[in-house]
């Protein structure tokens, strides 16, 4: 099960007494079950190595 602390949007700062969720802008804890906006910390849209292994996963770029 994913947890808030494993999410890219999870923020822990010294100034705050509570951790913050970037998606909700609300206090949370690292051990709380992740919500539907969970993004793994290692995830990248621009990971060239991952796109080489699966060309179908590449994002189309439209220049206007």
Secondary structure as the mmCIF struct_conf table of DSSP 4:
data_model
#
loop_
_struct_conf.conf_type_id
_struct_conf.id
_struct_conf.beg_label_comp_id
_struct_conf.beg_label_asym_id
_struct_conf.beg_label_seq_id
_struct_conf.end_label_comp_id
_struct_conf.end_label_asym_id
_struct_conf.end_label_seq_id
STRN STRN1 UNK A 3 UNK A 3
HELX_RH_3T_P HELX_RH_3T_P1 UNK A 4 UNK A 6
STRN STRN2 UNK A 7 UNK A 7
TURN_TY1_P TURN_TY1_P1 UNK A 8 UNK A 9
STRN STRN3 UNK A 10 UNK A 11
BEND BEND1 UNK A 14 UNK A 15
BEND BEND2 UNK A 17 UNK A 18
STRN STRN4 UNK A 19 UNK A 21
TURN_TY1_P TURN_TY1_P2 UNK A 22 UNK A 25
STRN STRN5 UNK A 26 UNK A 28
TURN_TY1_P TURN_TY1_P3 UNK A 30 UNK A 31
BEND BEND3 UNK A 32 UNK A 32
STRN STRN6 UNK A 33 UNK A 33
HELX_LH_PP_P HELX_LH_PP_P1 UNK A 34 UNK A 34
TURN_TY1_P TURN_TY1_P4 UNK A 36 UNK A 37
STRN STRN7 UNK A 40 UNK A 40
TURN_TY1_P TURN_TY1_P5 UNK A 41 UNK A 42
TURN_TY1_P TURN_TY1_P6 UNK A 45 UNK A 46
HELX_RH_AL_P HELX_RH_AL_P1 UNK A 48 UNK A 53
HELX_RH_3T_P HELX_RH_3T_P2 UNK A 55 UNK A 57
HELX_LH_PP_P HELX_LH_PP_P2 UNK A 58 UNK A 60
#
